[in-house]
Amino acid sequence: MLFTTGIFLFGYLPITLAGFFACARLFGRGTAAAWLGLASLFFYGYWLPVYTWLLVASIAANYAFGGLILRRRDGARRAWLVVAITANLSVLAYFKYANFFLQSVNDVAGTHFPLLGIILPLGISFFTFTQIAYLADVHAGKAVERNPIHYLLFVTYFPHLIAGPVLHHSEMMPQFRQPENYRPRSECFVVGLAFLTLGLAKKILIADSLAPFANDAFDHAGPAIATGHAWLGVSAYAFQLYFDFSGYSDMAVGLSLLIGVQLPYNFDSPYKAHNIIDFWRRWHMTLSRFLRDYLYFALGGNRKGRVRRYVNLMITMLLGGLWHGASWTFVIWGGLHGLYLIVNHAWQSARGRAALAWAGWGSAFESGLARGLGAALTLLCVLVAWVFFRAKTVEAAFHMVGSMFGHEGGGRLSGTDWHLLPWIAGLTVMVLIFPNTQQWVASQVRDRLPALRARGTGLEWMAFAAGVEVTAIVMLALIAARRASTEFIYFNF
């Protein structure tokens, strides 16, 4: 069930919210949590019922693993953690990577192993990583609650189940112990609807409108694609992906705030990053955190010397690329970002040593001009990497990159390209200059509520704001209904 469809916005969502608050009032908070967990399971099963059993089995197994880890001591705790993580990764590997492995063996060895008839379960990467994070937190003593209803809700909570954010147990579940979150609150509805409206607009008005341009360029990725067409196609995809995934993340935050639960933000204007390290602090922030905390640090981080640090960075990014999809294009994408990070860290280290040797050298590098050049170079590197993220084959990706830098293709811009050019220019200004969603909602909505309430106009203003936002949601839903509903890009991961 897509967040952008009428059946979700005007069917599932109001029924789920009404049932949650009614259960809390009539039967208590435990029943309300159970209702929300079961409603989230229905949300998952509505899309692909055949794999609901896999989600339920994963939840049951990891809940049991959590109990075993919690009850053991020292070495036994770590042993059960290793067993649990291995089991999770084995299931993920079978469903997501078995065919990739078989195809790679066939290509390299010339064998003809038949591929398996596997349909990728929706959201398997996200609910697997969420539970691995839970098991690690149990092992570290950060998650000790053993309420099975709460664990079911933690994993299945519908705003984040399919495409994140990747949560820690301590970020979400303590909020479900707060009594006020079991009562409808006008301020939460206003702020939540603001996020939901902006996320819908990003997805429907921008991302889905850019999709045909990006698809056209990558569908024709070959030696003959014009240089200008290649650049505009890659730019269209870069903005499509940004507004698609950030739109989903905004909607997830907004949907959760309708209940009063704050999910972590996943984006902080990543295209404003002044270097690639900064980019990964801003892009898909909860995945970056997961890879850092549970992979990069586990490999040793930067504690074992510079060379080992660079090796750990590359391994982390290669596996991060493979997490996104079972394809060599994703591995190359991850490898490129690993290389970018290594170069960035090496440059910062060299710059630091130079700053000690020459007074004033470090401050010169921190000038506005240097940061601007750094931001431009970062965005260029990100665009090149997006080619491999989107291309269907490695060969097509190299043709696209070759055309972008004049080694292939050539030719003039078509009429369609000229039509797209103002779009790309306008979106560039939007993402580089304007505040992002959380900044805008904070300054224009959330921060104004206390003053309005103090003046006695809060309820009236909030009712008006909610009415405007609901009207906007209805209009956006009608626009979406006139088009073929498109799933979010990260649903494929």
C-alpha positions as CSV (number, residue, x, y, z in Angstrom):
1,M,0.0,0.0,0.0
2,L,1.6,3.3,-1.1
3,F,1.5,6.4,1.1
4,T,0.4,8.3,-2.0
5,T,-2.7,6.4,-2.8
6,G,-6.3,7.3,-1.8
7,I,-6.9,3.9,-0.1
8,F,-4.0,4.6,2.3
9,L,-4.7,8.3,2.9
10,F,-8.5,8.1,3.2
11,G,-9.0,4.5,4.2
12,Y,-6.2,2.8,6.1
13,L,-4.8,5.9,7.8
14,P,-7.9,7.3,9.4
15,I,-9.1,3.8,10.4
16,T,-5.8,3.0,12.0
17,L,-5.5,6.3,13.9
18,A,-9.1,6.1,15.1
19,G,-8.7,2.5,16.2
20,F,-5.5,3.4,18.1
21,F,-6.9,6.3,20.0
22,A,-10.2,4.4,20.7
23,C,-8.4,1.3,22.0
24,A,-6.3,3.5,24.3
25,R,-9.3,5.2,25.7
26,L,-11.5,2.2,26.1
27,F,-9.1,-0.7,26.8
28,G,-5.7,0.8,27.7
29,R,-2.4,1.5,26.2
30,G,-1.4,-2.1,25.8
31,T,-4.4,-2.8,23.6
32,A,-3.7,0.3,21.6
33,A,-0.1,-0.8,20.9
34,A,-1.3,-4.2,19.9
35,W,-3.9,-2.6,17.5
36,L,-1.1,-0.5,15.9
37,G,1.2,-3.5,15.6
38,L,-1.5,-5.7,13.9
39,A,-2.5,-2.8,11.7
40,S,1.1,-2.4,10.6
41,L,1.2,-6.1,9.8
42,F,-1.9,-5.7,7.6
43,F,-0.2,-2.7,5.9
44,Y,2.7,-5.0,5.0
45,G,0.6,-7.9,4.0
46,Y,-1.7,-5.8,1.8
47,W,1.2,-5.2,-0.7
48,L,2.5,-8.8,-0.9
49,P,0.6,-11.2,1.4
50,V,2.8,-14.2,0.5
51,Y,5.8,-12.9,2.6
52,T,3.9,-11.8,5.7
53,W,4.9,-15.1,7.2
54,L,8.6,-14.2,6.7
55,L,8.2,-10.9,8.6
56,V,6.4,-12.6,11.4
57,A,9.0,-15.4,11.6
58,S,11.8,-12.9,11.6
59,I,10.1,-11.0,14.5
60,A,9.5,-14.1,16.5
61,A,13.1,-15.4,16.0
62,N,14.8,-12.2,16.8
63,Y,12.6,-11.6,19.9
64,A,13.7,-15.1,21.0
65,F,17.4,-14.3,20.2
66,G,17.1,-11.1,22.2
67,G,15.9,-13.0,25.2
68,L,18.8,-15.5,24.9
69,I,21.4,-12.7,24.7
70,L,19.8,-10.8,27.6
71,R,19.9,-13.9,29.9
72,R,23.5,-14.9,29.1
73,R,26.7,-13.5,30.4
74,D,30.0,-12.4,28.8
75,G,31.2,-14.8,26.2
76,A,27.9,-16.6,25.8
77,R,26.1,-13.3,25.1
78,R,28.5,-12.6,22.3
79,A,28.2,-16.1,20.9
80,W,24.4,-15.8,20.7
81,L,24.8,-12.3,19.2
82,V,27.0,-13.8,16.4
83,V,24.5,-16.6,15.9
84,A,21.5,-14.2,15.7
85,I,23.3,-11.8,13.3
86,T,24.4,-14.7,11.1
87,A,20.9,-16.1,10.9
88,N,19.5,-12.6,9.9
89,L,22.2,-12.1,7.3
90,S,21.7,-15.6,5.9
91,V,18.0,-15.0,5.3
92,L,18.8,-11.7,3.7
93,A,21.5,-13.2,1.5
94,Y,19.2,-16.0,0.3
95,F,16.3,-13.7,-0.7
96,K,18.4,-10.8,-2.0
97,Y,21.7,-12.2,-3.3
98,A,21.3,-15.9,-4.2
99,N,20.4,-15.1,-7.9
100,F,23.2,-12.5,-8.0
101,F,25.7,-15.0,-6.8
102,L,24.5,-17.7,-9.3
103,Q,24.5,-15.3,-12.2
104,S,28.0,-14.0,-11.3
105,V,29.3,-17.6,-11.2
106,N,27.7,-18.4,-14.5
107,D,29.3,-15.3,-16.1
108,V,32.8,-15.9,-14.7
109,A,33.0,-19.7,-15.0
110,G,30.7,-20.2,-18.0
111,T,28.4,-22.5,-16.0
112,H,24.7,-22.7,-16.5
113,F,23.3,-22.9,-13.0
114,P,19.5,-22.2,-13.1
115,L,18.4,-19.0,-11.3
116,L,16.0,-19.4,-8.4
117,G,12.4,-18.1,-8.7
118,I,12.7,-15.7,-5.8
119,I,10.6,-12.6,-5.4
120,L,12.3,-10.0,-3.2
121,P,10.3,-9.5,0.0
122,L,9.3,-5.9,0.5
123,G,11.5,-4.0,2.9
124,I,13.6,-7.0,3.9
125,S,16.8,-4.9,4.1
126,F,15.2,-2.4,6.4
127,F,13.5,-4.8,8.9
128,T,16.6,-7.0,8.9
129,F,18.9,-4.1,9.7
130,T,16.5,-2.7,12.3
131,Q,16.5,-6.0,14.2
132,I,20.3,-6.4,13.9
133,A,20.6,-3.0,15.6
134,Y,18.1,-4.2,18.3
135,L,20.2,-7.3,19.0
136,A,23.4,-5.3,19.2
137,D,21.7,-2.9,21.6
138,V,20.5,-5.8,23.7
139,H,24.0,-7.1,23.8
140,A,25.3,-3.7,24.9
141,G,22.6,-3.3,27.6
142,K,20.9,-0.4,25.8
143,A,17.6,-2.3,25.2
144,V,16.2,-4.4,28.0
145,E,12.4,-4.2,27.5
146,R,10.9,-7.6,26.8
147,N,7.2,-6.7,26.0
148,P,6.4,-8.8,22.9
149,I,3.7,-6.4,21.8
150,H,6.1,-3.5,21.9
151,Y,8.7,-5.5,20.0
152,L,6.2,-6.3,17.3
153,L,5.3,-2.7,17.1
154,F,9.0,-1.6,17.0
155,V,9.7,-3.7,14.0
156,T,6.4,-3.4,12.0
157,Y,5.5,0.3,12.8
158,F,4.1,1.2,9.4
159,P,5.6,4.7,8.9
160,H,9.1,3.2,8.8
161,L,8.6,-0.5,7.9
162,I,9.2,-0.5,4.2
163,A,11.9,2.1,3.6
164,G,13.2,3.3,6.9
165,P,14.5,5.1,8.7
166,V,16.6,2.4,10.3
167,L,15.7,2.8,14.0
168,H,17.2,2.0,17.4
169,H,14.8,0.6,19.9
170,S,15.7,3.4,22.3
171,E,14.6,6.0,19.8
172,M,11.0,4.9,19.4
173,M,9.8,2.6,22.1
174,P,10.2,5.0,25.1
175,Q,7.8,7.3,23.3
176,F,5.1,4.7,23.4
177,R,5.4,4.7,27.2
178,Q,4.3,8.3,27.3
179,P,0.6,8.6,28.1
180,E,0.1,11.7,26.0
181,N,0.9,9.8,22.8
182,Y,-2.2,7.8,23.3
183,R,-4.4,10.9,23.0
184,P,-5.0,12.8,19.8
185,R,-3.3,16.2,20.1
186,S,-4.0,19.1,17.7
187,E,-0.4,20.4,17.6
188,C,0.8,16.9,16.6
189,F,-1.8,16.7,13.9
190,V,-0.8,20.2,12.5
191,V,3.0,19.4,12.4
192,G,2.4,15.9,11.2
193,L,0.2,17.0,8.4
194,A,2.7,19.6,7.4
195,F,5.4,17.0,7.0
196,L,2.9,14.7,5.2
197,T,1.8,17.4,2.8
198,L,5.4,18.4,1.9
199,G,6.4,14.8,1.4
200,L,3.5,14.1,-0.8
201,A,4.3,17.2,-2.9
202,K,7.9,16.1,-3.3
203,K,6.9,12.7,-4.5
204,I,4.0,13.5,-6.7
205,L,4.8,16.9,-8.1
206,I,8.6,16.7,-8.4
207,A,10.0,13.1,-8.3
208,D,7.3,11.5,-10.4
209,S,7.4,14.4,-12.9
210,L,11.2,13.9,-13.3
211,A,11.0,10.1,-13.7
212,P,10.2,10.1,-17.5
213,F,13.2,12.3,-18.3
214,A,15.6,10.1,-16.2
215,N,14.1,6.9,-17.6
216,D,14.5,8.2,-21.2
217,A,18.2,9.0,-20.7
218,F,19.1,5.7,-19.0
219,D,17.0,3.7,-21.4
220,H,19.1,5.1,-24.2
221,A,22.4,4.9,-22.4
222,G,24.8,3.9,-25.2
223,P,27.6,5.2,-27.4
224,A,25.2,7.5,-29.3
225,I,23.7,9.4,-26.4
226,A,24.4,13.1,-26.6
227,T,26.6,14.7,-23.9
228,G,23.9,17.3,-23.0
229,H,21.2,14.6,-22.9
230,A,23.4,12.4,-20.6
231,W,24.1,15.3,-18.2
232,L,20.4,16.3,-18.0
233,G,19.3,12.7,-17.6
234,V,21.7,12.1,-14.7
235,S,20.7,15.4,-13.1
236,A,17.0,14.5,-13.5
237,Y,17.7,11.2,-11.8
238,A,19.7,12.9,-9.0
239,F,16.7,15.1,-8.2
240,Q,14.2,12.4,-8.7
241,L,16.0,10.1,-6.2
242,Y,16.4,13.0,-3.7
243,F,12.8,14.1,-3.8
244,D,11.5,10.6,-3.9
245,F,13.4,9.3,-0.9
246,S,13.3,12.5,1.1
247,G,9.6,12.8,0.3
248,Y,9.0,9.3,1.7
249,S,11.1,10.1,4.8
250,D,9.1,13.3,5.3
251,M,5.9,11.4,5.0
252,A,7.1,8.8,7.5
253,V,8.0,11.5,10.0
254,G,4.6,13.2,9.5
255,L,2.6,10.0,9.8
256,S,4.3,9.1,13.0
257,L,3.8,12.6,14.4
258,L,0.0,12.1,14.0
259,I,0.4,9.7,16.9
260,G,3.0,11.9,18.6
261,V,6.0,9.8,18.0
262,Q,9.1,11.5,16.6
263,L,11.1,9.5,14.1
264,P,14.7,10.5,13.3
265,Y,15.3,12.6,10.2
266,N,17.0,10.9,7.3
267,F,18.0,14.0,5.3
268,D,19.7,17.2,6.0
269,S,20.2,19.0,2.6
270,P,22.8,16.5,1.4
271,Y,23.4,18.4,-1.9
272,K,24.7,21.3,0.2
273,A,27.5,19.2,1.5
274,H,31.0,20.8,1.1
275,N,32.8,17.4,1.0
276,I,31.9,13.7,0.7
277,I,32.3,13.1,4.4
278,D,29.7,15.8,5.0
279,F,27.5,14.3,2.3
280,W,27.3,11.0,4.2
281,R,26.4,12.9,7.4
282,R,23.4,14.3,5.5
283,W,22.3,11.6,3.1
284,H,20.2,8.6,4.4
285,M,21.5,9.5,7.9
286,T,20.1,6.5,9.7
287,L,21.7,4.0,7.3
288,S,25.0,6.0,7.5
289,R,24.8,5.7,11.3
290,F,24.1,2.0,11.1
291,L,27.0,1.3,8.7
292,R,29.3,3.4,11.0
293,D,28.3,1.9,14.3
294,Y,27.8,-1.8,13.4
295,L,30.2,-2.3,10.5
296,Y,33.0,0.4,10.3
297,F,33.6,0.4,14.1
298,A,33.3,-3.4,14.2
299,L,36.1,-3.6,11.6
300,G,38.3,-1.4,13.8
301,G,37.3,2.1,12.5
302,N,40.3,4.4,12.6
303,R,41.9,2.8,15.7
304,K,44.4,0.6,13.8
305,G,46.3,3.0,11.7
306,R,45.7,5.0,8.6
307,V,45.9,2.2,6.0
308,R,43.6,0.0,8.0
309,R,41.2,2.9,8.3
310,Y,41.1,3.3,4.5
311,V,40.5,-0.4,4.1
312,N,37.7,-0.3,6.6
313,L,36.1,2.6,4.8
314,M,36.2,0.8,1.5
315,I,34.8,-2.4,2.9
316,T,32.0,-0.5,4.6
317,M,31.0,1.3,1.4
318,L,31.3,-1.7,-0.8
319,L,28.9,-3.6,1.5
320,G,26.7,-0.5,1.8
321,G,26.5,-0.5,-2.0
322,L,25.6,-4.2,-2.1
323,W,23.0,-3.6,0.6
324,H,21.2,-1.3,-1.9
325,G,20.9,-4.0,-4.6
326,A,22.2,-7.3,-5.9
327,S,24.1,-5.9,-8.9
328,W,27.7,-5.0,-9.8
329,T,26.5,-1.5,-10.5
330,F,25.7,-1.0,-6.8
331,V,29.0,-2.5,-5.8
332,I,30.8,0.0,-8.1
333,W,28.6,2.8,-6.7
334,G,29.7,1.8,-3.2
335,G,33.3,1.5,-4.3
336,L,33.3,5.0,-5.8
337,H,32.0,6.4,-2.5
338,G,34.6,4.4,-0.6
339,L,37.3,5.9,-2.8
340,Y,35.8,9.4,-2.4
341,L,35.9,9.0,1.4
342,I,39.5,7.7,1.4
343,V,40.7,10.7,-0.8
344,N,38.7,13.1,1.4
345,H,40.2,11.8,4.6
346,A,43.7,11.7,3.1
347,W,43.3,15.3,1.9
348,Q,42.1,16.5,5.3
349,S,45.0,14.8,7.0
350,A,47.5,16.4,4.5
351,R,45.8,19.7,4.9
352,G,46.1,19.5,8.7
353,R,49.8,18.8,8.5
354,A,50.3,21.7,6.1
355,A,48.4,24.1,8.4
356,L,50.8,23.3,11.2
357,A,53.7,24.0,8.9
358,W,52.5,27.2,7.4
359,A,50.6,29.7,9.6
360,G,47.4,30.9,8.0
361,W,47.3,28.0,5.5
362,G,44.5,26.2,7.2
363,S,42.3,29.3,7.5
364,A,42.7,30.0,3.7
365,F,41.3,26.6,2.9
366,E,38.3,27.3,5.1
367,S,37.4,30.4,3.0
368,G,34.1,30.7,1.3
369,L,35.7,30.1,-2.1
370,A,37.3,26.9,-1.0
371,R,34.1,25.6,0.5
372,G,32.2,26.5,-2.6
373,L,34.7,24.7,-4.8
374,G,34.5,21.7,-2.4
375,A,30.7,21.7,-2.6
376,A,30.8,21.8,-6.5
377,L,33.4,19.0,-6.6
378,T,31.4,16.9,-4.2
379,L,28.2,17.3,-6.2
380,L,30.0,16.3,-9.4
381,C,31.4,13.2,-7.7
382,V,27.9,12.3,-6.4
383,L,26.4,12.7,-9.9
384,V,29.0,10.4,-11.5
385,A,28.3,7.8,-8.8
386,W,24.5,8.1,-9.3
387,V,25.0,6.9,-12.9
388,F,26.1,3.5,-11.6
389,F,23.3,3.5,-9.0
390,R,20.7,3.9,-11.7
391,A,22.1,2.2,-14.8
392,K,20.7,-1.2,-15.7
393,T,24.2,-2.6,-16.5
394,V,27.8,-1.7,-15.9
395,E,28.3,-1.3,-19.7
396,A,25.4,1.2,-19.9
397,A,26.8,3.1,-16.9
398,F,30.2,3.5,-18.6
399,H,28.6,4.6,-21.8
400,M,26.7,7.3,-19.9
401,V,29.8,8.5,-18.1
402,G,31.7,8.5,-21.3
403,S,29.1,10.7,-23.0
404,M,29.0,13.0,-20.0
405,F,32.7,13.8,-20.4
406,G,32.8,13.9,-24.1
407,H,34.4,10.6,-24.9
408,E,31.3,9.3,-26.6
409,G,28.1,10.7,-28.0
410,G,28.1,14.4,-28.8
411,G,25.3,16.1,-30.6
412,R,23.0,18.9,-29.6
413,L,20.3,19.2,-27.0
414,S,16.8,18.1,-28.2
415,G,13.6,20.0,-27.6
416,T,12.9,17.8,-24.6
417,D,16.3,18.6,-23.1
418,W,15.7,22.3,-23.5
419,H,12.3,21.9,-21.8
420,L,14.0,20.1,-18.9
421,L,16.9,22.6,-18.4
422,P,14.8,25.3,-16.5
423,W,13.5,22.5,-14.2
424,I,17.0,21.4,-13.3
425,A,18.2,25.0,-12.8
426,G,15.2,25.7,-10.5
427,L,15.6,22.5,-8.5
428,T,19.3,23.3,-8.1
429,V,18.5,26.6,-6.6
430,M,15.8,25.0,-4.4
431,V,18.1,22.4,-2.8
432,L,21.1,24.6,-2.5
433,I,19.5,27.8,-1.1
434,F,16.1,27.0,0.5
435,P,15.6,25.4,3.9
436,N,14.8,21.7,4.0
437,T,11.6,20.3,5.2
438,Q,12.4,20.0,8.9
439,Q,13.9,23.5,9.0
440,W,10.8,25.0,7.3
441,V,8.3,23.1,9.4
442,A,10.2,24.1,12.6
443,S,10.4,27.8,11.8
444,Q,7.0,28.2,10.1
445,V,4.8,25.8,12.1
446,R,6.2,24.1,15.2
447,D,8.0,27.1,16.7
448,R,4.9,29.3,16.3
449,L,2.5,27.0,18.1
450,P,3.4,28.0,21.8
451,A,3.0,31.7,21.1
452,L,-0.3,31.2,19.3
453,R,-1.6,29.0,22.1
454,A,-0.5,31.6,24.7
455,R,-2.5,34.3,22.9
456,G,-5.6,32.2,22.9
457,T,-5.7,31.7,19.2
458,G,-3.8,28.4,19.0
459,L,-6.7,26.1,18.6
460,E,-8.4,28.2,15.9
461,W,-5.1,28.6,14.0
462,M,-4.4,24.9,14.2
463,A,-7.8,24.0,13.0
464,F,-7.4,26.4,10.1
465,A,-3.9,25.0,9.3
466,A,-5.1,21.4,9.5
467,G,-7.9,22.2,7.1
468,V,-5.5,23.8,4.6
469,E,-3.2,20.8,4.8
470,V,-6.0,18.2,4.5
471,T,-7.2,20.1,1.4
472,A,-3.7,20.1,0.0
473,I,-3.4,16.3,0.6
474,V,-6.8,15.7,-1.1
475,M,-5.6,17.7,-4.2
476,L,-2.3,15.9,-4.3
477,A,-4.0,12.5,-4.0
478,L,-6.3,13.5,-6.9
479,I,-3.2,14.3,-9.0
480,A,-1.6,11.0,-8.0
481,A,-4.9,9.2,-9.0
482,R,-4.7,10.6,-12.5
483,R,-1.3,9.1,-13.0
484,A,-0.1,5.6,-12.8
485,S,0.9,5.2,-9.1
486,T,4.6,4.7,-8.8
487,E,6.3,3.0,-5.9
488,F,9.1,4.7,-4.0
489,I,12.5,4.0,-5.3
490,Y,13.8,2.6,-2.0
491,F,11.0,0.0,-2.0
492,N,13.3,-1.9,-4.3
493,F,16.1,-2.1,-1.6
